[in-house]
Amino acid sequence: MYYKITGIIPAFNEEKTIGDIITVLKKVDLIEDIIVVNDGSTDKTAEISRNFGAEVIDLKKNMGKGGAVDAGVRETDSDIVLFLDADLLGLKQKHITDLLLPVILDECEMTIGVFEDGRKITDLGQKITPFLSGQRAMKRGIISDIKNIDVTRYGIELALTKYVSTNNVDYKEVPLSNLTHVMKEEKMGLMKGLTERVKMYWEVIKVLKFDEFSRKR
């Protein structure tokens, strides 16, 4: 069965890494379209993304990850969507095909990528909380079914995981060897990075209170 597939990258001030991610995506024949959702960046994220050949959606103000993902999904009619974080280090074509193939082959409706053998600190974080991983492939119906996905912000990954658990949707965790990402403390400095991390966890906690995860009728 043929599936149209789009890669969606929500990005906020990721000019240092976004080009490398687009370059890898463009080498994967399974991917038809690449969309970068520029979430109110103040650096050259949008310009670099266009220069590397991605379609760019410019959000004038920062909507958070949930809002950026929602904007990207609404821009495409693809059957399968692949989500990647914009700050990945060490991304390879194999990581992408490993995420996509179980969904393409109908082994499951969603895959969740988990770092392995990258850096100890990011490996540990994903072993403890794999449900927060931003590396995912899924049938578009999953994300289309979740109400208020645009307001989840950093809690979007938990919202997706709660949805598949609530509705007994098959999903699979996929190890992503030698892959890691730039931590907030590395991007922003220790104090600002810690502040942003606390904000992220608070937004995740708020999603725990959501109760709108049943399939739409």
C-alpha atoms as an extended CHARMM CRD file, in Angstrom:
* protein
*
       217  EXT
         1         1  MET       CA              0.0000000000        0.0000000000        0.0000000000  PROA      1               0.0000000000
         2         2  TYR       CA              1.2810000000        3.4680000000       -0.8900000000  PROA      2               0.0000000000
         3         3  TYR       CA              1.5680000000        6.0590000000        1.8690000000  PROA      3               0.0000000000
         4         4  LYS       CA              2.4370000000        9.6980000000        1.3580000000  PROA      4               0.0000000000
         5         5  ILE       CA              4.8940000000       10.7920000000        4.0530000000  PROA      5               0.0000000000
         6         6  THR       CA              5.8750000000       14.2480000000        5.2860000000  PROA      6               0.0000000000
         7         7  GLY       CA              8.6680000000       15.1280000000        7.6850000000  PROA      7               0.0000000000
         8         8  ILE       CA              7.7630000000       17.9260000000       10.1080000000  PROA      8               0.0000000000
         9         9  ILE       CA             10.3540000000       19.7520000000       12.2150000000  PROA      9               0.0000000000
        10        10  PRO       CA              9.1310000000       22.2570000000       14.8220000000  PROA      10              0.0000000000
        11        11  ALA       CA             11.9810000000       24.6970000000       15.4080000000  PROA      11              0.0000000000
        12        12  PHE       CA             12.7170000000       27.6210000000       17.7040000000  PROA      12              0.0000000000
        13        13  ASN       CA             16.1350000000       29.2810000000       17.3100000000  PROA      13              0.0000000000
        14        14  GLU       CA             17.8760000000       26.1990000000       15.9210000000  PROA      14              0.0000000000
        15        15  GLU       CA             20.0510000000       27.7720000000       13.2110000000  PROA      15              0.0000000000
        16        16  LYS       CA             23.0870000000       25.6870000000       14.2220000000  PROA      16              0.0000000000
        17        17  THR       CA             21.5180000000       22.2660000000       13.6490000000  PROA      17              0.0000000000
        18        18  ILE       CA             18.4870000000       22.6290000000       11.3530000000  PROA      18              0.0000000000
        19        19  GLY       CA             20.4420000000       22.4510000000        8.0890000000  PROA      19              0.0000000000
        20        20  ASP       CA             22.0380000000       19.1030000000        8.9590000000  PROA      20              0.0000000000
        21        21  ILE       CA             18.6610000000       17.5720000000        9.7920000000  PROA      21              0.0000000000
        22        22  ILE       CA             17.0890000000       18.7190000000        6.5260000000  PROA      22              0.0000000000
        23        23  THR       CA             20.0890000000       17.3760000000        4.5990000000  PROA      23              0.0000000000
        24        24  VAL       CA             19.5790000000       13.8880000000        6.0480000000  PROA      24              0.0000000000
        25        25  LEU       CA             15.8150000000       13.9630000000        5.4730000000  PROA      25              0.0000000000
        26        26  LYS       CA             16.2860000000       14.8860000000        1.8190000000  PROA      26              0.0000000000
        27        27  LYS       CA             18.3190000000       11.6970000000        1.3100000000  PROA      27              0.0000000000
        28        28  VAL       CA             15.4360000000        9.4610000000        2.4240000000  PROA      28              0.0000000000
        29        29  ASP       CA             13.3630000000        8.5490000000       -0.6360000000  PROA      29              0.0000000000
        30        30  LEU       CA             10.3550000000        7.6340000000        1.5260000000  PROA      30              0.0000000000
        31        31  ILE       CA              9.9340000000       11.3030000000        2.4920000000  PROA      31              0.0000000000
        32        32  GLU       CA              8.0170000000       13.3730000000       -0.0620000000  PROA      32              0.0000000000
        33        33  ASP       CA              7.8500000000       16.7110000000        1.7450000000  PROA      33              0.0000000000
        34        34  ILE       CA              9.8190000000       18.4320000000        4.4850000000  PROA      34              0.0000000000
        35        35  ILE       CA              8.1450000000       21.1510000000        6.5430000000  PROA      35              0.0000000000
        36        36  VAL       CA              9.9720000000       23.2800000000        9.0850000000  PROA      36              0.0000000000
        37        37  VAL       CA              7.6390000000       25.1690000000       11.3910000000  PROA      37              0.0000000000
        38        38  ASN       CA              9.5770000000       28.2320000000       12.4670000000  PROA      38              0.0000000000
        39        39  ASP       CA              8.0560000000       28.8680000000       15.8850000000  PROA      39              0.0000000000
        40        40  GLY       CA              8.7460000000       32.5860000000       16.2710000000  PROA      40              0.0000000000
        41        41  SER       CA             12.5350000000       32.2470000000       16.0050000000  PROA      41              0.0000000000
        42        42  THR       CA             14.6910000000       35.3500000000       16.2520000000  PROA      42              0.0000000000
        43        43  ASP       CA             17.7350000000       33.7910000000       14.5470000000  PROA      43              0.0000000000
        44        44  LYS       CA             18.2620000000       32.4750000000       10.9940000000  PROA      44              0.0000000000
        45        45  THR       CA             16.3180000000       29.2220000000       11.4080000000  PROA      45              0.0000000000
        46        46  ALA       CA             13.7860000000       30.0940000000        8.6800000000  PROA      46              0.0000000000
        47        47  GLU       CA             16.3600000000       31.4190000000        6.2070000000  PROA      47              0.0000000000
        48        48  ILE       CA             18.6370000000       28.3980000000        6.5970000000  PROA      48              0.0000000000
        49        49  SER       CA             15.7080000000       25.9880000000        6.2920000000  PROA      49              0.0000000000
        50        50  ARG       CA             14.6360000000       27.5330000000        2.9950000000  PROA      50              0.0000000000
        51        51  ASN       CA             18.2090000000       27.5110000000        1.7200000000  PROA      51              0.0000000000
        52        52  PHE       CA             18.3980000000       23.7790000000        2.4410000000  PROA      52              0.0000000000
        53        53  GLY       CA             15.1900000000       23.1380000000        0.4950000000  PROA      53              0.0000000000
        54        54  ALA       CA             12.4940000000       22.7750000000        3.1420000000  PROA      54              0.0000000000
        55        55  GLU       CA              9.0620000000       24.3640000000        3.0600000000  PROA      55              0.0000000000
        56        56  VAL       CA              8.8640000000       26.8370000000        5.9320000000  PROA      56              0.0000000000
        57        57  ILE       CA              5.8100000000       27.8610000000        7.9220000000  PROA      57              0.0000000000
        58        58  ASP       CA              6.5690000000       31.1020000000        9.7600000000  PROA      58              0.0000000000
        59        59  LEU       CA              4.7090000000       31.5610000000       13.0360000000  PROA      59              0.0000000000
        60        60  LYS       CA              4.9770000000       35.2060000000       14.0110000000  PROA      60              0.0000000000
        61        61  LYS       CA              5.0090000000       34.4610000000       17.7180000000  PROA      61              0.0000000000
        62        62  ASN       CA              6.1230000000       31.4360000000       19.6770000000  PROA      62              0.0000000000
        63        63  MET       CA              3.2160000000       28.9890000000       19.9440000000  PROA      63              0.0000000000
        64        64  GLY       CA              5.1070000000       26.2080000000       21.6900000000  PROA      64              0.0000000000
        65        65  LYS       CA              5.8300000000       22.7720000000       20.3150000000  PROA      65              0.0000000000
        66        66  GLY       CA              2.1860000000       21.6650000000       20.2910000000  PROA      66              0.0000000000
        67        67  GLY       CA              1.1210000000       24.6980000000       18.2790000000  PROA      67              0.0000000000
        68        68  ALA       CA              4.0180000000       24.2720000000       15.8570000000  PROA      68              0.0000000000
        69        69  VAL       CA              3.2520000000       20.6060000000       15.2720000000  PROA      69              0.0000000000
        70        70  ASP       CA             -0.4270000000       21.3910000000       14.7470000000  PROA      70              0.0000000000
        71        71  ALA       CA              0.4720000000       24.0490000000       12.1610000000  PROA      71              0.0000000000
        72        72  GLY       CA              2.6830000000       21.5770000000       10.3140000000  PROA      72              0.0000000000
        73        73  VAL       CA              0.0730000000       18.8170000000       10.2370000000  PROA      73              0.0000000000
        74        74  ARG       CA             -2.5980000000       21.2040000000        8.9600000000  PROA      74              0.0000000000
        75        75  GLU       CA             -0.2830000000       22.1280000000        6.0790000000  PROA      75              0.0000000000
        76        76  THR       CA             -0.1050000000       18.5790000000        4.6980000000  PROA      76              0.0000000000
        77        77  ASP       CA             -2.4960000000       15.8470000000        3.6060000000  PROA      77              0.0000000000
        78        78  SER       CA              0.0590000000       13.0600000000        4.0680000000  PROA      78              0.0000000000
        79        79  ASP       CA             -1.0110000000        9.6660000000        5.3990000000  PROA      79              0.0000000000
        80        80  ILE       CA              2.0310000000        9.3860000000        7.6800000000  PROA      80              0.0000000000
        81        81  VAL       CA              3.8370000000       12.1860000000        9.4650000000  PROA      81              0.0000000000
        82        82  LEU       CA              7.3510000000       12.0120000000       10.8560000000  PROA      82              0.0000000000
        83        83  PHE       CA              8.2940000000       14.3880000000       13.6590000000  PROA      83              0.0000000000
        84        84  LEU       CA             11.9050000000       15.2310000000       14.4510000000  PROA      84              0.0000000000
        85        85  ASP       CA             13.3800000000       17.6670000000       16.9480000000  PROA      85              0.0000000000
        86        86  ALA       CA             15.3900000000       20.4830000000       15.4010000000  PROA      86              0.0000000000
        87        87  ASP       CA             18.4030000000       20.1120000000       17.7200000000  PROA      87              0.0000000000
        88        88  LEU       CA             19.4510000000       16.5350000000       16.9370000000  PROA      88              0.0000000000
        89        89  LEU       CA             23.1090000000       15.5600000000       16.7110000000  PROA      89              0.0000000000
        90        90  GLY       CA             24.1830000000       12.5070000000       14.7200000000  PROA      90              0.0000000000
        91        91  LEU       CA             20.9870000000       11.9520000000       12.7260000000  PROA      91              0.0000000000
        92        92  LYS       CA             21.3680000000        9.2710000000       10.0130000000  PROA      92              0.0000000000
        93        93  GLN       CA             19.0840000000        7.9630000000        7.2780000000  PROA      93              0.0000000000
        94        94  LYS       CA             18.7670000000        4.6790000000        9.1760000000  PROA      94              0.0000000000
        95        95  HSD       CA             17.2240000000        6.4440000000       12.1550000000  PROA      95              0.0000000000
        96        96  ILE       CA             14.5000000000        7.7810000000        9.8910000000  PROA      96              0.0000000000
        97        97  THR       CA             13.7840000000        4.5120000000        8.0890000000  PROA      97              0.0000000000
        98        98  ASP       CA             13.7450000000        2.6500000000       11.4120000000  PROA      98              0.0000000000
        99        99  LEU       CA             11.0490000000        5.0360000000       12.6370000000  PROA      99              0.0000000000
       100       100  LEU       CA              9.0080000000        4.8820000000        9.4330000000  PROA      100             0.0000000000
       101       101  LEU       CA              9.0490000000        1.2290000000        8.3590000000  PROA      101             0.0000000000
       102       102  PRO       CA              6.9710000000       -0.2630000000       11.2200000000  PROA      102             0.0000000000
       103       103  VAL       CA              4.2100000000        2.2710000000       10.4130000000  PROA      103             0.0000000000
       104       104  ILE       CA              4.4870000000        1.8110000000        6.6360000000  PROA      104             0.0000000000
       105       105  LEU       CA              4.2930000000       -1.9830000000        7.0660000000  PROA      105             0.0000000000
       106       106  ASP       CA              1.2630000000       -1.6160000000        9.3720000000  PROA      106             0.0000000000
       107       107  GLU       CA              3.0570000000       -3.2370000000       12.2880000000  PROA      107             0.0000000000
       108       108  CYS       CA              1.8740000000       -0.3490000000       14.4520000000  PROA      108             0.0000000000
       109       109  GLU       CA              0.2750000000        3.0700000000       14.1280000000  PROA      109             0.0000000000
       110       110  MET       CA              3.0390000000        5.0100000000       15.8740000000  PROA      110             0.0000000000
       111       111  THR       CA              6.7410000000        4.6290000000       16.6310000000  PROA      111             0.0000000000
       112       112  ILE       CA              8.6560000000        6.4120000000       19.3860000000  PROA      112             0.0000000000
       113       113  GLY       CA             12.3890000000        6.8530000000       18.9520000000  PROA      113             0.0000000000
       114       114  VAL       CA             14.5770000000        6.3720000000       22.0410000000  PROA      114             0.0000000000
       115       115  PHE       CA             18.2270000000        7.4830000000       22.1320000000  PROA      115             0.0000000000
       116       116  GLU       CA             20.7780000000        4.7140000000       22.6520000000  PROA      116             0.0000000000
       117       117  ASP       CA             24.5860000000        4.8390000000       22.8500000000  PROA      117             0.0000000000
       118       118  GLY       CA             24.6370000000        8.5800000000       22.1820000000  PROA      118             0.0000000000
       119       119  ARG       CA             25.5010000000       10.5500000000       25.3150000000  PROA      119             0.0000000000
       120       120  LYS       CA             24.9530000000        9.0860000000       28.7520000000  PROA      120             0.0000000000
       121       121  ILE       CA             22.9150000000       12.0280000000       30.0200000000  PROA      121             0.0000000000
       122       122  THR       CA             20.4800000000       12.1080000000       27.0720000000  PROA      122             0.0000000000
       123       123  ASP       CA             20.3080000000        8.2850000000       26.8920000000  PROA      123             0.0000000000
       124       124  LEU       CA             19.3660000000        8.1830000000       30.5800000000  PROA      124             0.0000000000
       125       125  GLY       CA             16.7250000000       10.8730000000       30.1790000000  PROA      125             0.0000000000
       126       126  GLN       CA             14.9900000000        8.9160000000       27.4300000000  PROA      126             0.0000000000
       127       127  LYS       CA             15.2480000000        5.5950000000       29.2480000000  PROA      127             0.0000000000
       128       128  ILE       CA             13.4630000000        7.1700000000       32.2090000000  PROA      128             0.0000000000
       129       129  THR       CA             10.8840000000        9.1090000000       30.1600000000  PROA      129             0.0000000000
       130       130  PRO       CA             10.6410000000        7.6070000000       26.6350000000  PROA      130             0.0000000000
       131       131  PHE       CA              7.1280000000        9.0630000000       26.3840000000  PROA      131             0.0000000000
       132       132  LEU       CA              8.7210000000       12.5270000000       26.0690000000  PROA      132             0.0000000000
       133       133  SER       CA             10.6890000000       11.6720000000       22.9320000000  PROA      133             0.0000000000
       134       134  GLY       CA             10.0890000000       14.0480000000       20.0070000000  PROA      134             0.0000000000
       135       135  GLN       CA             11.2220000000       11.5060000000       17.3930000000  PROA      135             0.0000000000
       136       136  ARG       CA              8.0490000000        9.8260000000       16.1440000000  PROA      136             0.0000000000
       137       137  ALA       CA              6.3200000000        8.5110000000       13.0410000000  PROA      137             0.0000000000
       138       138  MET       CA              2.5610000000        7.9810000000       13.0070000000  PROA      138             0.0000000000
       139       139  LYS       CA             -0.5930000000        7.6900000000       10.9620000000  PROA      139             0.0000000000
       140       140  ARG       CA             -1.9860000000       11.1990000000       10.7040000000  PROA      140             0.0000000000
       141       141  GLY       CA             -5.3100000000       10.0780000000       12.1980000000  PROA      141             0.0000000000
       142       142  ILE       CA             -3.6780000000        9.8360000000       15.6160000000  PROA      142             0.0000000000
       143       143  ILE       CA             -2.7670000000       13.4850000000       15.8690000000  PROA      143             0.0000000000
       144       144  SER       CA             -5.9190000000       14.6070000000       14.0490000000  PROA      144             0.0000000000
       145       145  ASP       CA             -7.9910000000       12.8830000000       16.7320000000  PROA      145             0.0000000000
       146       146  ILE       CA             -6.5270000000       14.7450000000       19.7020000000  PROA      146             0.0000000000
       147       147  LYS       CA             -8.4830000000       17.7990000000       20.7510000000  PROA      147             0.0000000000
       148       148  ASN       CA             -6.5970000000       20.9710000000       21.6910000000  PROA      148             0.0000000000
       149       149  ILE       CA             -3.2430000000       19.5850000000       20.5240000000  PROA      149             0.0000000000
       150       150  ASP       CA             -2.2140000000       23.1470000000       19.7170000000  PROA      150             0.0000000000
       151       151  VAL       CA             -2.2080000000       24.2090000000       23.3830000000  PROA      151             0.0000000000
       152       152  THR       CA             -0.1420000000       21.3090000000       24.7310000000  PROA      152             0.0000000000
       153       153  ARG       CA              3.1820000000       23.1090000000       24.1040000000  PROA      153             0.0000000000
       154       154  TYR       CA              6.0010000000       20.9260000000       25.5060000000  PROA      154             0.0000000000
       155       155  GLY       CA              3.3840000000       18.3980000000       26.6190000000  PROA      155             0.0000000000
       156       156  ILE       CA              2.6000000000       17.2470000000       23.0870000000  PROA      156             0.0000000000
       157       157  GLU       CA              4.6050000000       14.0140000000       23.3120000000  PROA      157             0.0000000000
       158       158  LEU       CA              2.8260000000       13.0220000000       26.5100000000  PROA      158             0.0000000000
       159       159  ALA       CA             -0.5130000000       13.8500000000       24.8540000000  PROA      159             0.0000000000
       160       160  LEU       CA              0.3310000000       11.5250000000       21.9640000000  PROA      160             0.0000000000
       161       161  THR       CA              1.3970000000        8.7560000000       24.3200000000  PROA      161             0.0000000000
       162       162  LYS       CA             -1.7320000000        9.1340000000       26.4610000000  PROA      162             0.0000000000
       163       163  TYR       CA             -3.8800000000        8.9900000000       23.3350000000  PROA      163             0.0000000000
       164       164  VAL       CA             -2.4480000000        5.6900000000       22.0760000000  PROA      164             0.0000000000
       165       165  SER       CA             -2.5860000000        4.1750000000       25.5660000000  PROA      165             0.0000000000
       166       166  THR       CA             -6.1880000000        5.2710000000       26.1500000000  PROA      166             0.0000000000
       167       167  ASN       CA             -7.3510000000        3.9060000000       22.8010000000  PROA      167             0.0000000000
       168       168  ASN       CA             -5.2800000000        0.7090000000       22.7100000000  PROA      168             0.0000000000
       169       169  VAL       CA             -3.4510000000        1.8820000000       19.6130000000  PROA      169             0.0000000000
       170       170  ASP       CA             -0.4110000000       -0.2120000000       18.7440000000  PROA      170             0.0000000000
       171       171  TYR       CA              2.8930000000        1.6050000000       19.0730000000  PROA      171             0.0000000000
       172       172  LYS       CA              6.5170000000        0.5880000000       19.1700000000  PROA      172             0.0000000000
       173       173  GLU       CA              9.6250000000        2.0080000000       20.8030000000  PROA      173             0.0000000000
       174       174  VAL       CA             12.5330000000        2.1560000000       18.3480000000  PROA      174             0.0000000000
       175       175  PRO       CA             16.1690000000        2.4260000000       19.5340000000  PROA      175             0.0000000000
       176       176  LEU       CA             18.0640000000        5.2320000000       17.7830000000  PROA      176             0.0000000000
       177       177  SER       CA             21.7300000000        4.3670000000       18.1650000000  PROA      177             0.0000000000
       178       178  ASN       CA             24.3800000000        7.0930000000       18.4590000000  PROA      178             0.0000000000
       179       179  LEU       CA             21.7870000000        9.8680000000       18.3420000000  PROA      179             0.0000000000
       180       180  THR       CA             21.5510000000       12.6950000000       20.8570000000  PROA      180             0.0000000000
       181       181  HSD       CA             20.4940000000       16.3290000000       21.0120000000  PROA      181             0.0000000000
       182       182  VAL       CA             21.7030000000       19.6810000000       22.2850000000  PROA      182             0.0000000000
       183       183  MET       CA             20.4560000000       20.1730000000       25.8280000000  PROA      183             0.0000000000
       184       184  LYS       CA             18.7280000000       23.3890000000       26.8720000000  PROA      184             0.0000000000
       185       185  GLU       CA             21.5180000000       24.2100000000       29.3000000000  PROA      185             0.0000000000
       186       186  GLU       CA             24.0230000000       23.9380000000       26.4300000000  PROA      186             0.0000000000
       187       187  LYS       CA             21.9950000000       26.2150000000       24.1610000000  PROA      187             0.0000000000
       188       188  MET       CA             21.0100000000       28.8760000000       26.6550000000  PROA      188             0.0000000000
       189       189  GLY       CA             23.5020000000       28.6760000000       29.4950000000  PROA      189             0.0000000000
       190       190  LEU       CA             22.9770000000       26.9760000000       32.8400000000  PROA      190             0.0000000000
       191       191  MET       CA             20.4320000000       29.2350000000       34.5420000000  PROA      191             0.0000000000
       192       192  LYS       CA             18.3190000000       30.1080000000       31.5180000000  PROA      192             0.0000000000
       193       193  GLY       CA             18.4270000000       26.4880000000       30.3860000000  PROA      193             0.0000000000
       194       194  LEU       CA             17.2910000000       25.2280000000       33.7810000000  PROA      194             0.0000000000
       195       195  THR       CA             14.4680000000       27.7680000000       33.7890000000  PROA      195             0.0000000000
       196       196  GLU       CA             13.3300000000       26.5410000000       30.3840000000  PROA      196             0.0000000000
       197       197  ARG       CA             13.5640000000       22.9140000000       31.5500000000  PROA      197             0.0000000000
       198       198  VAL       CA             11.3490000000       23.6530000000       34.5660000000  PROA      198             0.0000000000
       199       199  LYS       CA              8.8740000000       25.3430000000       32.2040000000  PROA      199             0.0000000000
       200       200  MET       CA              8.9280000000       22.2640000000       29.9700000000  PROA      200             0.0000000000
       201       201  TYR       CA              8.1740000000       19.8890000000       32.8420000000  PROA      201             0.0000000000
       202       202  TRP       CA              5.3680000000       22.1500000000       34.0830000000  PROA      202             0.0000000000
       203       203  GLU       CA              3.7460000000       22.0920000000       30.6400000000  PROA      203             0.0000000000
       204       204  VAL       CA              4.0850000000       18.2940000000       30.5890000000  PROA      204             0.0000000000
       205       205  ILE       CA              2.4490000000       18.0430000000       34.0170000000  PROA      205             0.0000000000
       206       206  LYS       CA             -0.4830000000       20.1660000000       32.8350000000  PROA      206             0.0000000000
       207       207  VAL       CA             -1.1650000000       17.6400000000       30.0520000000  PROA      207             0.0000000000
       208       208  LEU       CA             -1.6160000000       14.9640000000       32.7140000000  PROA      208             0.0000000000
       209       209  LYS       CA             -4.8490000000       16.7640000000       33.6200000000  PROA      209             0.0000000000
       210       210  PHE       CA             -6.2260000000       16.5340000000       30.0720000000  PROA      210             0.0000000000
       211       211  ASP       CA             -9.0580000000       14.0380000000       29.7560000000  PROA      211             0.0000000000
       212       212  GLU       CA             -9.8860000000       14.4220000000       26.0530000000  PROA      212             0.0000000000
       213       213  PHE       CA             -8.0250000000       11.4530000000       24.6550000000  PROA      213             0.0000000000
       214       214  SER       CA            -10.8390000000        9.2460000000       23.3650000000  PROA      214             0.0000000000
       215       215  ARG       CA            -11.1500000000        8.7280000000       19.6350000000  PROA      215             0.0000000000
       216       216  LYS       CA            -13.4710000000       11.2250000000       17.9500000000  PROA      216             0.0000000000
       217       217  ARG       CA            -16.7210000000        9.7130000000       16.7500000000  PROA      217             0.0000000000
